[in-house]
Amino acid sequence: MTQLNHMLRGQASAEIDLCDGWEVAQYADGAATDGLPQPDAPTWLGAQVPGAVQYDLIRAKKLANPFASAAAVQAAEWVHDNDWLFRKQFDLTDLTATHLDVDGIDTFADIWLNGQLIGCTDNAYRAYAFALPQGLLQATDNTLLVHVKAHKRMVADLVDEAKERLGPSFKYKGLIRRYQRSFFAGSSLLNLGGEVLGIGIYKPLRLLTVPQTRITDVHCWTESISADTATLLVAIQCTGGATTVVARLIDPETGTVVAEARGDGQLSLKVAGPKLWWPRGYGAAFLYRLEVTVGSAKDSRMVGIRTSRIETKLPSGRPTFQIYINDTPIHSRGHNIIPIDYIKVHGDPAELDRLLDLTVASNANILRIWGGGAIEQDAFFARCDREGIMLWQDFYLHSNTYPDYAAGWVANYSAECAELLMRIRNHASIVVVCGGNEQFEGWHEWGWPGQMDRFYGEKLFTEVGQELADTLVPDLPYIINSPHDGAWCQSAVAGDVHNWGNFYNSTKDPLFVTETCWSQESYSRAETLEKFMDLDFDEFADTGWPERWKALTKRDLIARLPYLGGPQDFSCLRAYIKELEIEQALADHHALTNLLMRSTSLTGLVYWPLNKGGPLFQFGAVDYDGHPLASFYVLKRLFADQVVSIYRDVADIRIVAANRTRADFDGILQVDHLTVDGEVLESREMPVTIAAGGWVRALDMQGKYDDIVDRTAEAIRVRLLRQGQVVSEDVLFFCTLKEVQAHTAAPQVTAKQVANGEWELTVTTAKLASMLIVDGNQKWLCSANYCPLMPNETRKITVQRLGPNNGAPDVITVRLLNGGDTVTAVSG
């Protein structure tokens, strides 16, 4: 086995894709062996690779949709508890291939080619490249067999000791190295009371022809940056006897070679007048092209010049948790990201691209690849490099204890982490490496000390992870676990926190939030539930639908929506789903505003999560099919470079503003106190200056709350302008949104198509709208949505379709939360 198969792909002189033409069959009871697979009269089904057995069975009508109900989840569990045999038969015109490249199998497998065992896998987080014996390939009738083995059967010999040592904390995910959060541990991403563990070939397979002289590793990192010079170090490893290494750094915009060095082993590149890589909001994410030549072998990749560090003390000695890029403090705002597909893990490249489009549209500059997820695709890291999206990369430990007493298991885990670091470390976007997710939290909060004689798994992040990071990525900060530090893991006064609870934790002024997990839950949009759960919403549209919903999903009705207020529309499931979506957005707005606009110690916030990990997963700003939800627009506004916020403090009204860039901000603050009918009761305008990276208390309106006569009919709107353009605005209501006096008239809307799949809406309303809602039948991304609209004020909203048309004519609708009919702005 070759350790770094992604380097092999880059060095290959020929590549043959092996993803088409697969079949799969179940092994009959007792037929699964460790020898050459010879099942008795198998029933072959068509198989998709990459994919998962569950989807193959669904297509063949051998398995009911496991997303459909709690009962369907239970009925699908037999799939991952059985062995499966994949078969591909193929001819070749080129017999020079030297390796079989296996990018990922979920999880345990033996791989046979033409009757010969060529390799085994036991870790879905690892990629494998198996050398092929000379003469094994044939011009015709090649047979590739992949015997994928039942997850739990393959760790059976570890279970008894694990249960004895770990006690009640034992879970199978502690033994099986695959997508950790898909296991059921009190809940799962399905939110249907069970788990469906994907099984099969979930990443591509290829034949590679690799020359003897090749580059086996390249590591480029920034040693130093001064006012006019940057120094990069480049370490190269190769095979085949070549010793002289030439490294060139090229400016892709001009084609100029800006630095060159030759020698052996490690080289130093001096770059005059370097163009640095910056996160979004702080400058261009500039990338150079690094070309390395060793004899006849060549490697080319994009690299950025940047440094990364974390400071945990202010000059005064007060604790902080501040990410610095290029010695500049960065206000981090972004998301945790969840694998797109709950069962087969990865979606298609277009789905991943759309998710990154939404990341950029939300004004984020950081993503956390959290320890419950899976290793992202190479294209993901390259896109984040180009976009200036910082990446916080966890090792894959998730909310669990682990068998650090089992030498073989630890060696496998250590190799997994080493391969991950070597695969991603040249990406400029990687700025933090972390040892895992919520192990310390389990020890501090979940009663583990009373269940076991020591903290099992602790050394995986305090020793194994730390040593690997020190050796392989010495230029990057390593955080042992998230959350961590302080007297306990969730301390707001030290380290990073997972900020559960929008009602109370958002007021604790934490230093850095790596998960925002609110108390309120919501689900994917109705059309997404129709698509993935096969729901017929007509069956949940009359009296008694909540009981039928609970029988189907085991989900109780969430009857109290305190932020939205009443009367609540629970007339049918479709209305209920929408009410939950808006309620979560309002809860998010409350908590995120507290954190981002009134927590002066906070240096970063990573929302949990960007995308829902299943159709009914409780949290997320983007639904399971990629539709941006109401919370997405809350994040979009609060993650902007400049933000203004207004709130009540006893009888005073206070306005604060933040500037999250490297340049000072000079603009205008406008404040209007008005009625729902548009009568302006007071108006103010004043210049405002906000220092780079700073905050300002822009205005205190002392005793202003006492001037409010009718809390349901008045509001105060504040806007921040620069050169006449609004960069941020906020509205303070004095009641819940559903109590704002209702409209009787629909909004006035005109629509103009500006491009294929893109429209410009012009919207006005006669009375103040507590929330304007733009909706439709496609995945629409709006420049503004789920936002207030002032009376008699014209607002232009760009509406852009994400991805291809779904086969139906475009429809865009506009409605107001507090009354009036829905307007169809675009139809056909």
NORGI-V640584 format. One record per run of one state. SS is the DSSP state (alpha for helix, beta for strand, coil for the rest). FROM is the first residue (numbers start at 0). TO is the last residue. If there is no record, write none. Layout:
# NORGI-V640584
SS | FROM | TO
SS | FROM | TO
This chain:
# NORGI-V640584
coil | 0 | 0
beta | 1 | 1
coil | 2 | 3
alpha | 4 | 10
beta | 11 | 16
coil | 17 | 20
beta | 21 | 25
coil | 26 | 43
beta | 44 | 46
coil | 47 | 51
alpha | 52 | 58
coil | 59 | 68
alpha | 69 | 79
coil | 80 | 82
beta | 83 | 89
coil | 90 | 97
beta | 98 | 101
coil | 102 | 103
beta | 104 | 105
coil | 106 | 106
beta | 107 | 112
coil | 113 | 114
beta | 115 | 121
coil | 122 | 126
beta | 127 | 130
coil | 131 | 140
beta | 141 | 148
coil | 149 | 150
alpha | 151 | 168
coil | 169 | 170
alpha | 171 | 173
coil | 174 | 178
alpha | 179 | 181
coil | 182 | 198
beta | 199 | 200
coil | 201 | 203
beta | 204 | 209
coil | 210 | 212
beta | 213 | 224
coil | 225 | 227
beta | 228 | 238
coil | 239 | 243
beta | 244 | 250
coil | 251 | 254
beta | 255 | 262
coil | 263 | 264
beta | 265 | 271
coil | 272 | 275
beta | 276 | 276
coil | 277 | 283
beta | 284 | 284
coil | 285 | 286
beta | 287 | 293
coil | 294 | 295
beta | 296 | 302
coil | 303 | 306
beta | 307 | 312
coil | 313 | 317
beta | 318 | 324
coil | 325 | 326
beta | 327 | 328
coil | 329 | 330
beta | 331 | 336
coil | 337 | 339
beta | 340 | 340
coil | 341 | 343
beta | 344 | 344
coil | 345 | 347
alpha | 348 | 360
coil | 361 | 364
beta | 365 | 368
coil | 369 | 376
alpha | 377 | 386
coil | 387 | 388
beta | 389 | 393
coil | 394 | 396
beta | 397 | 397
coil | 398 | 405
alpha | 406 | 423
coil | 424 | 428
beta | 429 | 433
coil | 434 | 435
beta | 436 | 436
coil | 437 | 437
alpha | 438 | 444
coil | 445 | 446
alpha | 447 | 449
coil | 450 | 456
alpha | 457 | 471
coil | 472 | 475
beta | 476 | 478
coil | 479 | 480
beta | 481 | 481
coil | 482 | 495
beta | 496 | 499
coil | 500 | 503
alpha | 504 | 506
coil | 507 | 510
beta | 511 | 516
coil | 517 | 524
alpha | 525 | 532
coil | 533 | 535
alpha | 536 | 539
coil | 540 | 543
alpha | 544 | 552
coil | 553 | 571
alpha | 572 | 597
coil | 598 | 602
beta | 603 | 606
coil | 607 | 609
beta | 610 | 610
coil | 611 | 620
beta | 621 | 621
coil | 622 | 626
beta | 627 | 627
coil | 628 | 628
alpha | 629 | 637
coil | 638 | 640
beta | 641 | 648
coil | 649 | 650
beta | 651 | 658
coil | 659 | 663
beta | 664 | 674
coil | 675 | 678
beta | 679 | 689
coil | 690 | 693
beta | 694 | 700
coil | 701 | 702
alpha | 703 | 706
coil | 707 | 712
beta | 713 | 721
coil | 722 | 723
beta | 724 | 732
coil | 733 | 735
alpha | 736 | 738
coil | 739 | 741
beta | 742 | 742
coil | 743 | 746
beta | 747 | 754
coil | 755 | 756
beta | 757 | 763
coil | 764 | 767
beta | 768 | 775
coil | 776 | 778
beta | 779 | 781
coil | 782 | 785
beta | 786 | 788
coil | 789 | 793
beta | 794 | 800
coil | 801 | 809
beta | 810 | 815
coil | 816 | 817
beta | 818 | 818
coil | 819 | 821
beta | 822 | 826
coil | 827 | 827
